[in-house]
Amino acid sequence: MTKLQVRAFLYQLGCFAILFIGFRYLVARFTPLTDFWIPLTAFVVGTILSPKFQAAKTKDGEKLFMSWIFLKGIREIG
């Protein structure tokens, strides 16, 4: 794995973790769900709403790209 692939993995993991923990708290606090439904619901919502990062080789070298449901198109990350 290259340095940018590792960075993309860590960004994706971090974003998912933040969303998962936040939604797990919100689901547990404000819904009547119990047991394994709380983390399952938080997992699904976190997976859908989390941005996707990917390292790709271009003619200018390897670059990091991000795609997110709330942004139109694919963005290049510095």
N, C-alpha and C positions, 0 to 999 in steps of 0.2 A: 504494500500500500504506500502511496506517495503521501507527502506532507499535506497536500490539499484534500486528499481523500479522508485522511484522519480528521482534519479540521471540519470537513463536511459532516462526518459521522458525529463528532462532538457537538457541533451546532445543532444538529437534528435531535440528538439525545437530550441536550439541555433544554431546547424549546419544548419537546414532548414532556420532559419531567416537570417543568414549570406548569404547563397546562394540566397535566395529570393531577398534580398535587392540588392545584387550585380548584379544579372541577370535582375532585374527590371530596374536598372540604364542602363545597357548595352543595353537592348532591346529598351528602350526609346531613348537612344542616337544614336544608330547605325542602327535601322530598321525603316521602314516607318509605323509601326503599331501605331494605335491610340486607344483612349478610353479604354474599358475594356480588349482589346486584350493584352495590355502590362502586367498587373498583372496576367492575365490568363496564358500567355506564361511563365512568370517568375515562377509561381506556379508549372506548369508542369515540367519545367526543374529542379527547386529546389527539387521537390519530387523525381524525377528519380535519381538525382546525390547526394542527401543527404545520409550519412551513416545511417544505422539502428542499434539501440542499444536495447538490451534486457537483463533483469535480469532473470536468470534461477537457479533453485535449482539443485545442484549436490550432489554427495556423500560427497564432501568436504565442503558443505555449499552453500550458495547463491553466485553466481558470475555474473559479468557483461560481456556481449559479444557484439562484434561489427561486422557487415557485411557491406561491401562497394563494389560497382561495380568495383572500381579500385584496390582492393586487392583480392587476391585469398584466398578463404576459410573464416572461421570465426575466429576472434581474441579475445582472452581474454584480457579485460582491467583491469589493475592493481587493 
